[in-house]
Amino acid sequence: MDHSIPALVERVRQGDVDAFAPIVARFRPEFGRYARHMLGNREDAEDALQETFVRAFRWLGHCREPRRFGAWAFRILVNRCRTARRKALGHDRRTAPEMMLEHHGVPSTAETAAWREEIDRALRQLPSDQREAFLLRHVEGYSYEEMTELTGAGLSALKMRVKRACDRLRSELEGARHE
């Protein structure tokens, strides 16, 4: 039996609801990382993730290209995170920096705790559109073309957001290192 994503999507469309579990298992880690960074805590990220998979299941008939299910579902996640961020405005939300440190091979020690705090603070300082672009590009590893498809923003706008985010993070983190 074919266990590729397109084949699983087709099986779900034909009524095999159990075929959705391997789809969720495949995308949960990546989607969860993104949601945690965008929303700042595990509870809100988990809510957005649950809503994403429920909506993806419910609207699977609207996924025109089953081979591109991941990009289609990720757009749902991006929109869920944007909605959650708008609702949370005015509340103190923390952005978890663990993924950035882990992604770059920094060990989890007491010495890196201070850097986690600084990265967390620096990420919180970014406007949400820059934070989103930075995370998609440098944490999740998406190409600019994929980012354009996921966010609906233009290529030049995304490149500028990433550049501005990098410049601002670099400035914030260099300032913290000299303190």
N, C-alpha and C positions, 0 to 999 in steps of 0.2 A: 504494500500500500504506500502511495506517495505521501510523504510528510512535509513536503515543501509548503511554504506559506500560501502560494496560489492554490495548491491542491486543498489545503486545509480550509481556506476561505470558501472554495467551491463546495466542500463537504458541509460547512455550516449553512451555506445558502440552501442546500438541499435538505436541511432539517437535522443534520447530525450536530446537535448543540455541544456534545463532548469534544468535538474537533476544535472548539474555540480555546480550550485550556492550553494546548501547546502553543497557540498563537500568543496568548497572554504571557506564558512562561518565557517565550522568546524575547518579547519587547519590554517586559516589566523592569529589568535592571536599568536599561538605558533610559526609559521614560521616567523611572523613579528618580534617577540621578538628576535629570533635568528639572523635574518638579521640585525636588528638595532645594536646589539652587535658586530657582525662581521664587519660591514661596517662603523659604527660610526656615521651615520646620517640617518635621516628619509627618505630623498629623494633617496639616493642610495639604502636603504633597500626596499623602495617601488618599485623602478625599478626592483630589483632582485626578489621581490615577484611577481610582474606582469609577468616577464619573466618566472618564475617558473610555475605559473598556466597556462600560455599560452602553454608552452612546455608540461606540464602534460596533458592538454587537447588534444593537437595535437598528442602526442605519447601514448595516453591511451591504445591503442592496444598492446603496448609493456609491459604493467603492467601484468605480468604473474599471480600474485596472488592478486585479487581485495581486499581480506581481509587485505593485507599488503600495500594498496595504500599509507597510511601515510608515511611509511618508504621509499617507492619507490619515492614519490614526495619530501620527505625531502632530498634524495640524489641529486635530481635535484637542490634543493635550495643550498645545500652545494657547489655544483659545480659552481652555478651562483655566490655565494659569493666569492669563491676562484678566479674566473675570474675577478670579479669586484675589489677585493683587489689587484690583480696583476696589473691591469690597473691604480689603484690609487697610486701605490708605488711612493714615492717622494713627494706626496702631504700631507699636514697637515690634517689628518682626526682625528676626535674625536670619542671616543667610549662612548656611553651613559651608565652611571652606574645606572640609575634609577631602572632598573629591579632588580639588585642585592639588592639594598636597600629595595625596595618594597617586594621582595621575603622573606626578613628576618624581615619584619614587622617594619622597621625603618620609622617613620613618616616623611613626607615631610615638614621640617621646615628650618628656616634660619641656625640653628645650624648644620643641616646635609648637607648644601650646600658645606661646606668645605670638608666633607667626600666624597661627590659625585665627587668633583674635584680630590681628592686623588685616589679614586677608578678608575676614568677615566684615570688618569695619569699612575697608576700602570698597568691597562689593556693594555694601549698603549705600555708599555715597554715589554710586552710578545711577543715572536715570534708568528706568526699567527697560527702555528700548536698547540702550547700550549694554546693560547687563545681559539681556536676552541674547543679543548678537554675539557678545563675548563668550558666553557659555556654549552657545551652539557651535561656534567656530573652534574655540580653544579647549573646551572641556569635552564636548561631545564629538568633536572632529568632523563636523559637516563641512562640505564644500560650500562656496558661496552660491553656486547654482542650486544646491539642495536647500540652502537657507532661504533663497528667494522663493522657492516653491512652498516651503513650510510656513513662512511668515507673511507672504504676499507683498513684502517690501521690495523695492528695486535693488538691483545689484550695487549700484554706486552708493545708495543710501546705506546698505548693509556694510559695505567696505568702510565707509566713513564712520559708522557706529562702532565697528570693531576697532578702528584706528583710535578714535577718541577714547574708547574704553581702555585700551592698552596704554595710551598716553597718561590718562588719569590714574590708572592703577599703578603704573610705574612711578609716577610722581608721588602718590600717596605712600607707597611702600618704601621708596627711597627716603622720604621724609621720616618715616617711622624707624628706619634703620639707623639714622643719624641722631635719633633722640636718646 
